[in-house]
Amino acid sequence: MKTIIAPTDFSEVSLNAVNYAADLAAAVKAELVLVNVVQIPVTVAEIPLTEVEYKNMREESEMQLADLSVKLLLRVKNKIKIYSKMLLGSIENELEEICKVKKPFAVVMGMKETGAAGRFFWRKQYNSCGKKTTVPGTGNI
């Protein structure tokens, strides 16, 4: 079965992309995998979080993914299977890993315009997943 991966940070732009991904999955009879990555701070300047804070972030992410899955199933009238995955790590690495495992038909992601630096990092994430797909992904930049 074809797989479409839709990363989300639950922002308005990423939710628009997720809605599009669900519609696309219904149209091509693919399964949809929703992904939310809880990022681990990687620099000393970033404030480290406690284990309790990470636990709360994971739980919140899982609840949001579950709620989103229900809304999407209603949107597509239960025509597709939706899986959700909360991952802990860096967005780039986690997207690359899930693309290696799932070998998606497409990756659909949205990102709010953030200037040149944001476009650079978005393209890096997009390209790392794009190398693992059989067709181009869809994005909003």
KOLVO-43617 format. One record per residue: residue in one letter; x, y, z of N, C-alpha, C, CB in turn. Coordinates in steps of 0.02 Angstrom, whole numbers, plus 50000, padded with zeros to 5 digits. Glycine has a CB too. Example, Ala and Ser with C-alpha at 12.3 -4.5 7.8 and 13.67 -1.06 7.14 Angstrom:
// KOLVO-43617
a506604971650390506154977550390506604983550390505654977650452/s506424988850354506844994750357506455000250394507044997050286/
END
This chain:
// KOLVO-43617
m500424994150000500005000050000500445006250000499525000050061/k500215011349965500575017749963500525021050032500295022349908/t501055024750048501075028450111501225035750098501605025350160/i500865040050132500995047250131501185049250201500375051350104/i501745052650208501965055150273501815062650277502735053850285/a501525064650333501355071650343501615074050411500585072850338/p502205077050412502455079850475502045085850495503205081750469/t501945086750560501565092550583501845095050649500825090850591/d501815101650657501975104650721501335107850750502545110050714/f500775106250719500105108450739499985115950726499995107050811/s500435119150688500325126050668499785126150614500985129450643/e499505131950601498985132550549499235130250481498735139850545/v499845132150464500125130350399500225122750394500795133950387/s500495119750447500605112450444499945108650445501055110250502/l499445111350479498785108050479498465108450410498325111150532/n498565113950375498325114350305498655108950263498465121350275/a499305107950272499655102750234499405095850253500425103350247/v499265094750317499005088250340498315086950309498965088050417/n497895092050307497235091250275497315089350201496825097750281/y497775092750168497905091050098498155083850092498425095950068/a498605081850137498875075050136498315069850145499405074250191/a497845071250189497285066650200496855066150138496855069050260/d496715071850106496325071750044496695067949990496175078950021/l497345069149984497745065649935497755058149948498465068349935/a497825056150011497825049050030497165045850011497955048250105/a496615049350022495965046550003495905045849927495395051050030/a496175050749891496125050549818496545044949787496355057249789/v497125043549815497565038449786497555031949825498285041049782/k497105031549874497035025549915497685023649950496795019649872/a497945028449986498575027550024498435027950098499105032850003/e498885025250137498845026350209499205032750226499135020250250/l499005035850281499295042250302499655041250369498755047750307/v500265043650372500645043350434500775050550456501325039450425/l500475052350513500585058950542501195058550588499955061450582/v501625063450583502245063450623502315070150659502865062050578/n502445069650723502625075650762503275074150798502055077650812/v503765078550789504415077550820504495082550878504985078450769/v504595079850938504755083950996505515084750994504495080851064/q505745090850983506455091950974506835092151039506565098350936/i507425089251037507885089351094508345095351084508285082651101/p508435099651135508905105251128509605102551112508915109551193/v509925105751062510585103251041511155107951057510565102050968/t511015113951080511555118551097511535120351170511515124851053/v512095122551195512145124551265511685130551278512875126251283/a511595134851228511185140851237510445139151246511275145451177/e510245133351221509545131351229509445128651300509345125951177/i508875130451327508735128451397508585121051399508145132651425/p508965117251440508815110151446508155109051482509375106551483/l507805103851463507165102251494507245096351540506635100851441/t506825096151590506845090451636506475084551606506535092351705/e506565078751635506215072751612505465073551616506435066651653/v505225076851668504505078151676504245082551620504365081351745/e504625087651602504415092051547504385088351481504895098051542/y504885083951468504865079851407504265075151408505515075851400/k504135072251465503555067751471502915071451455503515064651543/n502845077551482502255081551468502205083351395502265087951510/m502765085051364502775086751292502575080651251503465089251271/r502835074751268502655068651231501905067151237503065062651257/e501655067751299500945066351310500505071251272500775066651385/e500685077651273500305082651236500325081251161500575089751250/s500905079551135500975077951065500545071951046501705076451048/e500555066751087500155060851073499405062351074500315055251123/m499195066651121498485068551124498285072651063498345072651189/q498715077251043498565081350984498545077050921499095086850976/l499005072250915498995067750857498355063450856499615063150858/a498145061050914497535057050918496925061250897497435054250989/d496885067450923496325071950905496335073450830496375078450946/l496925074750803496995076250733496785070250690497715078350716/s496975064350711496795058350674496035057650669497095052050707/v495685058850724494955058350725494655063550676494685059450796/k494895069650679494645074850634494755073050561494975081550650/l495345070350546495505068550477495075062750453496245066850470/l494955057850496494525052250477493825054650460494495047050533/l493575059450498492925062450483492955066150416492705067250539/r493505069750405493585073550343493555069050281494245077350344/v493885063250285493915058750227493415053050232494625055950219/k492945053550279492405048650287492675041550296491945048950227/n493195040850337493485034350354493735030350294492985030250391/k493935033750240494155030350179494885028150182494055034850120/i495265030450232495975028850236496155026450306496395034950217/k496725023350311497005021750376497485027250394497365014750376/i497445029450457497885034750481498275032050541497485041150500/y498925032950537499365031150592499695037450616499905025750570/s499865037750679500215043550704500835041350743499755047850749/k501335045550739501975043950770502255050250802502475041050719/m502385049950867502725055250903503445052950909502395056850973/l503905057050887504615055350889504985060550931504905054850818/l505505058350962505925062651003506605063250971505985059951076/g506815069350954507465070250922507475076550880507645064250879/s507885076450828507905082150782507445080750723508635083650758/i507125085850698506655085050643507005081850583506355091850623/e507595084350566507945081750507508085074350513508605085550497/n508365072250569508545065150578507925060750581508955064250641/e507425062750618506825058650626506435057850561506385061550680/l506385063350522506045062750457506435058250410505955069750426/e507085058950411507495054650368507405047350387508235056650373/e507405045850452507335038950475506645036050457507445038550550/i506115039850468505455037250453505365036250377504915041850481/c505685040550338505655039650265506025033350244505945045750229/k506585031750276506945025650261506515019550275507595025250302/v506155019650331505755013950352505125013350310505575014550426/k504755018750302504105018650269504135018950193503685024250294/k504695021550166504755022350094504125025450064504915015550060/p503985031650082503345034650064503255036049990503255041050101/f502635035949969502425038049902502525045549896501685036049888/a502375049149951502445056449952502535058850024501835059849919/v502845064550031502915067950095502595074750086503675068450119/v502095076350128501745082650122501875086550186500985081650110/m502195092350179502325096450238502235103750222503035095150264/g502055107450272501975114650265502395118250316501235116750272/m502615124250298503015128150344502885135450332503765126550336/k502815139050386502715146250382503355149450356502505149150451/e503285154450315503865158150288504275160850346503635163950242/t504935159150344505375161350399506005164750375505545155450443/g506025166750313506625170050287507115165050258506955174050342/a507705167450239508195163350204508435157450246508785167550184/a508575158550310508825153150352508285147750360509025155850421/g507675149850369507125145050375507025140950312506475148650392/r507075144350254507015140750190507575135650182507015145750131/f508185137550203508745132950198508615126550238509395136350223/f508415127350301508305121450344507695117550320508215123550416/w507175120950295506595117450269506785113250209506035122550249/r507175116150164507385112350105507815106350125507775116850056/k508235107150175508645101650199508205095950223509125103950256/q507695097450263507225092350287506855089250229506735095350338/y506605093450185506215091150127506635086650083505955097150087/n507245088750069507685084850025507875078150057508305088750008/s507995077950122508185071650154507625066550148508365072750227/c507005068850153506435064250143506335062950069505795067150175/g506415068050029506295067349957506725062049925506415073849924/k507325060949950507765055849922507485048849934508455056349953/k507035047949983506775041350000506105039949966506695040750074/t505825044749929505175043849898505235042149825504755050049908/t504695039349797504685037549727504425043249684504265031349716/v504085047949714503835053849678503995059949721503065053349663/p504005065849689504145071849728503625072949783504165077949683/g503855076049837503395077949891503075084549875503755078249957/t502665086749920502315093049911502465097349971501545091949902/g502595103549959502745108050015502465114950003503485108350027/n502475118950054502255125850050502805130150079501575126950087/i503105134250039503645138350065503525145650050504325136150036/
END
